[in-house]
């Protein structure tokens, strides 16, 4: 086993590439965790090559370019990556959700250092609202290890001849998700995006049963639901920034749905909620049950009737609800589910690969 004292005593140079300006919980969180463990980190912010415009026409043009992998930004980003790898001389390059580097650039840096990649979306699910995965998939052949969010993608990669994919599970972010002293004054809520997968119908069942409920998320997603005229009466905004953690802490019971578009069987939020001691009332999946055993650390529903029944039971049994919340919190800590814990896994895998050993 690759012990923490080993990689804390050997200072590595690590280049982390990804979005540092737009998102805090992805590349930026990993870079900070690498630093926390004592390593020298160079942050390569891919956002500086994106077209971030307020003009609707330019935004539309940018989406077309990203979908078809067109425009000078890809070449500029690829040249910058090669240049900054040569100058920084990292022991490890970690590409976090990087779709726009040309495969030749990844091949070039793979000759100079060890390259890992991580993708939290499903790149094998073709969708017009997501970046074109062609460059990412081609570049995977030049990475020593390709981390994926879901087991399904290991088989997907194997079908295209890439046999070094490995699951790296979601995580909570220590600086973003933590317990705070506050009243749990929101009985029941869903905090997340809207998707045309039946989650609006599930929520309507709770509303029709007269249960106290709040909805948080992006209005532009939820307003697409045909049930929006009813849902909007329970809508309370986006819950971004510091407010996100505050809301999670205030909720007693939080619904958990899984993106069907992304073929998810767990979600990042199912690793964030336990740290706030908020009970998860979740769609059942075998993966979720393996992390959070049923009725011990999480309560599951399999249909609308069961959702309503179990939501009522939880709200009517606060003592049992507290036991479930405490169990999930303790299991989260025992499993090691922070972004720093995930970075420890990455470092253990790096150590195994450079020594020619099997992965832990």
C-alpha positions as CSV (number, residue, x, y, z in Angstrom):
1,X,0.0,0.0,0.0
2,X,1.3,3.5,-0.9
3,X,1.4,5.2,2.5
4,X,0.7,8.9,2.8
5,X,4.1,9.5,4.5
6,X,5.8,8.2,1.4
7,X,4.3,10.8,-1.0
8,X,4.5,13.5,1.6
9,X,8.2,13.1,1.9
10,X,8.8,13.0,-1.8
11,X,7.9,16.3,-3.3
12,X,6.5,15.9,-6.8
13,X,5.9,18.5,-9.5
14,X,2.3,18.1,-10.7
15,X,0.6,20.0,-13.5
16,X,-3.2,20.0,-13.2
17,X,-5.1,21.1,-16.3
18,X,-8.8,22.0,-16.4
19,X,-11.3,24.7,-15.5
20,X,-10.1,26.8,-12.7
21,X,-12.2,29.9,-13.3
22,X,-15.7,28.5,-13.9
23,X,-15.7,25.6,-11.4
24,X,-14.2,25.2,-8.0
25,X,-15.0,21.5,-7.3
26,X,-13.1,19.9,-10.2
27,X,-9.5,20.7,-11.3
28,X,-9.1,23.5,-8.8
29,X,-10.1,21.3,-5.9
30,X,-7.6,18.6,-7.0
31,X,-4.8,21.2,-7.4
32,X,-5.4,22.4,-3.9
33,X,-5.5,18.9,-2.5
34,X,-2.1,18.1,-4.2
35,X,-0.7,21.2,-2.6
36,X,-2.2,20.2,0.8
37,X,-0.3,17.0,0.6
38,X,3.0,18.9,0.1
39,X,3.5,18.9,-3.7
40,X,4.4,21.7,-6.1
41,X,1.5,22.3,-8.4
42,X,1.1,24.3,-11.6
43,X,-2.5,25.2,-12.5
44,X,-3.2,25.2,-16.2
45,X,-6.5,26.9,-16.6
46,X,-8.3,25.9,-19.8
47,X,-10.9,28.6,-19.2
48,X,-8.5,31.2,-20.6
49,X,-8.9,29.6,-24.0
50,X,-12.7,29.4,-23.9
51,X,-15.0,32.0,-25.4
52,X,-16.7,33.5,-22.4
53,X,-19.0,36.1,-23.9
54,X,-22.2,37.9,-22.8
55,X,-23.2,38.4,-26.5
56,X,-25.7,35.7,-27.3
57,X,-24.5,35.5,-30.9
58,X,-20.9,34.9,-29.8
59,X,-22.0,32.4,-27.2
60,X,-23.8,30.5,-30.0
61,X,-20.8,30.6,-32.2
62,X,-18.6,29.3,-29.4
63,X,-20.9,26.3,-28.8
64,X,-20.7,25.5,-32.5
65,X,-16.9,25.7,-32.4
66,X,-16.8,23.4,-29.4
67,X,-19.2,20.9,-30.8
68,X,-17.2,20.6,-34.1
69,X,-13.8,21.2,-32.5
70,X,-13.1,24.3,-34.6
71,X,-11.3,27.5,-34.2
72,X,-7.9,28.8,-33.0
73,X,-8.5,28.2,-29.3
74,X,-7.8,24.5,-29.6
75,X,-4.4,25.1,-31.3
76,X,-3.5,27.8,-28.8
77,X,-4.4,25.6,-25.8
78,X,-2.5,22.6,-27.2
79,X,0.6,24.7,-27.9
80,X,0.5,26.2,-24.4
81,X,0.2,22.8,-22.8
82,X,3.3,21.5,-24.6
83,X,5.2,24.7,-23.8
84,X,4.3,24.7,-20.1
85,X,5.0,21.0,-19.6
86,X,8.5,21.6,-21.1
87,X,9.1,24.5,-18.9
88,X,7.6,23.2,-15.6
89,X,8.9,19.6,-16.1
90,X,6.2,17.9,-14.0
91,X,6.4,14.4,-12.8
92,X,2.6,14.0,-13.4
93,X,0.2,15.8,-15.7
94,X,-3.4,15.5,-14.5
95,X,-6.0,16.4,-17.2
96,X,-9.4,17.0,-15.5
97,X,-12.3,17.1,-18.0
98,X,-10.1,18.3,-20.9
99,X,-11.9,17.9,-24.2
100,X,-10.1,20.5,-26.3
101,X,-6.4,19.5,-26.4
102,X,-5.4,18.1,-29.7
103,X,-4.4,14.4,-29.4
104,X,-1.0,15.2,-30.9
105,X,-0.4,17.5,-27.9
106,X,-1.2,14.8,-25.4
107,X,1.0,12.4,-27.3
108,X,3.8,14.9,-27.2
109,X,3.7,15.5,-23.5
110,X,3.3,11.8,-22.8
111,X,6.8,11.4,-24.2
112,X,8.1,13.8,-21.5
113,X,6.1,12.8,-18.4
114,X,3.3,10.6,-17.0
115,X,-0.2,11.7,-18.0
116,X,-3.4,10.8,-16.2
117,X,-6.9,11.9,-17.3
118,X,-10.2,12.2,-15.4
119,X,-13.7,12.6,-16.9
120,X,-16.8,13.0,-14.7
121,X,-19.3,13.0,-17.5
122,X,-20.1,10.1,-19.8
123,X,-18.1,10.8,-23.0
124,X,-19.6,7.8,-24.8
125,X,-23.1,9.2,-24.5
126,X,-23.6,11.4,-27.6
127,X,-25.4,14.6,-26.6
128,X,-25.7,18.0,-28.4
129,X,-25.5,19.8,-25.1
130,X,-22.0,18.4,-24.2
131,X,-18.6,19.0,-25.8
132,X,-17.5,16.8,-28.6
133,X,-15.5,13.9,-27.0
134,X,-13.5,13.0,-30.1
135,X,-10.2,14.6,-29.0
136,X,-10.6,13.4,-25.4
137,X,-11.2,9.8,-26.5
138,X,-8.3,9.8,-29.0
139,X,-6.0,11.4,-26.4
140,X,-6.9,8.6,-23.9
141,X,-4.5,6.3,-25.8
142,X,-1.6,8.4,-24.7
143,X,-2.5,8.6,-21.0
144,X,-1.0,6.0,-18.6
145,X,-4.3,6.0,-16.7
146,X,-7.8,7.2,-17.6
147,X,-10.1,7.8,-14.6
148,X,-13.8,7.6,-15.1
149,X,-16.8,8.4,-13.0
150,X,-18.8,5.3,-13.7
151,X,-17.9,1.6,-14.2
152,X,-19.8,1.5,-17.5
153,X,-17.1,3.6,-19.1
154,X,-14.4,1.0,-18.3
155,X,-16.2,-1.4,-20.7
156,X,-16.8,1.5,-23.2
157,X,-13.1,2.2,-23.3
158,X,-12.2,-1.5,-23.7
159,X,-14.4,-1.5,-26.8
160,X,-12.2,1.1,-28.4
161,X,-9.0,-0.6,-27.4
162,X,-8.1,1.4,-24.3
163,X,-7.6,-1.0,-21.3
164,X,-6.3,1.4,-18.7
165,X,-9.5,3.0,-17.4
166,X,-10.3,3.0,-13.7
167,X,-13.1,4.3,-11.6
168,X,-12.3,7.3,-9.4
169,X,-15.4,7.9,-7.3
170,X,-17.0,11.3,-6.6
171,X,-16.1,13.2,-3.5
172,X,-17.1,16.0,-1.2
173,X,-14.9,19.1,-1.2
174,X,-13.5,19.9,2.3
175,X,-13.6,23.7,1.8
176,X,-17.1,23.6,0.3
177,X,-19.0,20.8,2.1
178,X,-18.9,20.8,5.9
179,X,-21.2,20.8,8.9
180,X,-22.3,24.2,10.3
181,X,-24.2,25.1,13.4
182,X,-27.6,25.9,12.1
183,X,-31.2,24.9,12.5
184,X,-32.4,22.2,10.2
185,X,-35.5,24.1,9.3
186,X,-36.2,22.8,5.7
187,X,-38.0,19.5,6.2
188,X,-37.7,18.1,2.6
189,X,-35.9,19.4,-0.5
190,X,-34.2,18.7,-3.8
191,X,-31.1,20.6,-4.6
192,X,-30.0,20.0,-8.2
193,X,-30.7,20.3,-11.9
194,X,-33.9,19.5,-13.8
195,X,-33.8,16.7,-16.3
196,X,-36.5,15.1,-18.5
197,X,-36.2,11.8,-16.7
198,X,-39.3,11.7,-14.5
199,X,-37.9,13.5,-11.5
200,X,-40.5,16.3,-11.9
201,X,-43.3,13.6,-11.7
202,X,-41.7,12.2,-8.5
203,X,-41.6,15.6,-6.9
204,X,-45.2,16.3,-7.9
205,X,-46.3,13.2,-6.0
206,X,-44.8,14.7,-2.9
207,X,-46.6,18.0,-3.5
208,X,-49.9,16.3,-4.2
209,X,-49.4,14.5,-0.8
210,X,-49.2,17.8,0.9
211,X,-45.6,17.4,2.1
212,X,-43.5,20.4,2.9
213,X,-41.0,20.8,0.1
214,X,-38.5,23.2,-1.5
215,X,-36.8,23.0,-4.9
216,X,-33.4,24.5,-5.6
217,X,-31.5,24.5,-8.9
218,X,-31.2,26.3,-12.2
219,X,-34.5,27.8,-13.3
220,X,-33.7,27.5,-17.0
221,X,-33.6,23.7,-16.5
222,X,-36.6,23.3,-14.3
223,X,-38.8,25.7,-16.3
224,X,-38.6,23.2,-19.2
225,X,-40.7,20.8,-17.3
226,X,-44.4,20.7,-18.3
227,X,-45.1,20.6,-14.5
228,X,-43.2,23.9,-14.0
229,X,-46.5,25.9,-13.3
230,X,-46.9,23.9,-10.1
231,X,-43.2,23.4,-9.3
232,X,-42.4,27.1,-9.5
233,X,-44.5,27.7,-6.4
234,X,-41.9,25.7,-4.4
235,X,-38.8,27.0,-6.2
236,X,-36.3,28.9,-4.0
237,X,-33.4,29.7,-6.3
238,X,-30.1,28.2,-7.3
239,X,-28.2,27.7,-4.0
240,X,-24.8,28.6,-5.4
241,X,-21.5,29.5,-3.6
242,X,-21.6,29.5,0.2
243,X,-25.4,29.3,0.1
244,X,-25.1,25.8,-1.3
245,X,-23.5,24.4,1.9
246,X,-25.8,26.4,4.1
247,X,-28.9,24.9,2.3
248,X,-27.6,21.4,2.5
249,X,-27.0,21.8,6.2
250,X,-30.5,23.3,6.8
251,X,-32.3,20.4,5.0
252,X,-33.5,17.4,7.1
253,X,-34.3,15.1,4.2
254,X,-32.8,15.6,0.7
255,X,-34.0,13.8,-2.4
256,X,-31.3,12.2,-4.6
257,X,-32.0,11.6,-8.3
258,X,-29.5,10.2,-10.9
259,X,-28.9,11.6,-14.4
260,X,-30.2,9.2,-16.9
261,X,-28.4,11.1,-19.7
262,X,-25.1,10.4,-18.0
263,X,-26.0,6.8,-17.0
264,X,-25.3,7.6,-13.4
265,X,-25.8,5.2,-10.5
266,X,-24.6,7.7,-7.9
267,X,-23.9,11.4,-8.0
268,X,-21.5,13.8,-6.4
269,X,-24.2,15.1,-4.1
270,X,-24.6,11.6,-2.6
271,X,-21.1,12.1,-1.2
272,X,-21.7,15.7,-0.2
273,X,-25.0,15.3,1.8
274,X,-23.7,12.9,4.4
275,X,-21.0,15.4,5.6
276,X,-23.8,17.8,6.5
277,X,-25.8,15.1,8.3
278,X,-28.7,15.5,6.0
279,X,-30.6,12.2,5.4
280,X,-30.7,11.0,1.8
281,X,-34.0,9.8,0.3
282,X,-32.6,8.4,-2.9
283,X,-33.5,6.4,-6.0
284,X,-32.2,2.9,-5.4
285,X,-29.2,1.6,-7.2
286,X,-26.9,-1.3,-6.2
287,X,-23.9,1.0,-6.2
288,X,-25.6,3.4,-3.8
289,X,-26.5,0.6,-1.5
290,X,-22.9,-0.6,-1.5
291,X,-21.8,2.8,-0.2
292,X,-24.8,3.7,2.0
293,X,-26.6,0.5,3.2
294,X,-30.3,0.7,3.0
295,X,-32.2,2.0,6.0
296,X,-28.9,2.2,7.9
297,X,-27.2,5.1,6.1
298,X,-29.7,6.0,3.4
299,X,-33.4,5.5,2.7
300,X,-34.3,4.3,-0.9
301,X,-37.4,4.5,-3.0
302,X,-38.2,2.5,-6.2
303,X,-41.4,4.2,-7.3
304,X,-43.6,7.2,-6.5
305,X,-45.7,5.5,-3.9
306,X,-42.6,4.4,-2.0
307,X,-41.1,7.9,-2.3
308,X,-44.2,9.5,-0.6
309,X,-44.5,6.7,2.0
310,X,-40.8,6.9,3.1
311,X,-40.7,10.7,3.0
312,X,-43.7,10.8,5.4
313,X,-42.1,8.2,7.6
314,X,-38.8,10.1,7.9
315,X,-40.5,13.4,8.8
316,X,-42.7,11.7,11.4
317,X,-39.7,9.9,13.0
318,X,-37.0,12.4,13.8
319,X,-35.1,10.1,16.2
320,X,-34.6,7.4,13.5
321,X,-33.8,10.1,11.0
322,X,-31.0,11.4,13.2
323,X,-29.6,7.9,13.6
324,X,-29.5,7.4,9.8
325,X,-27.8,10.8,9.4
326,X,-25.1,10.0,12.0
327,X,-24.5,6.6,10.4
328,X,-24.0,8.1,7.0
329,X,-21.6,10.7,8.4
330,X,-19.5,8.1,10.2
331,X,-19.4,5.9,7.2
332,X,-18.4,8.8,4.9
333,X,-15.4,9.4,7.2
334,X,-14.5,5.7,7.4
335,X,-14.6,5.3,3.6
336,X,-12.5,8.4,3.0
337,X,-14.5,10.4,0.5
338,X,-13.0,13.9,0.4
339,X,-11.2,15.3,-2.6
340,X,-7.9,14.9,-0.7
341,X,-8.7,11.2,-0.3
342,X,-9.3,10.9,-4.0
343,X,-5.9,12.6,-4.6
344,X,-4.3,10.1,-2.3
345,X,-5.7,7.4,-4.6
346,X,-4.2,9.1,-7.6
347,X,-0.8,9.3,-6.0
348,X,-0.9,5.7,-5.0
349,X,-1.7,4.8,-8.6
350,X,1.1,7.0,-9.8
351,X,3.6,5.3,-7.5
352,X,2.4,1.8,-8.6
353,X,2.7,2.7,-12.3
354,X,6.2,4.3,-12.1
355,X,7.4,1.3,-10.2
356,X,5.8,-1.1,-12.6
357,X,3.5,-2.6,-10.0
358,X,-0.2,-3.5,-10.3
359,X,-2.6,-0.8,-9.2
360,X,-3.7,-0.9,-5.6
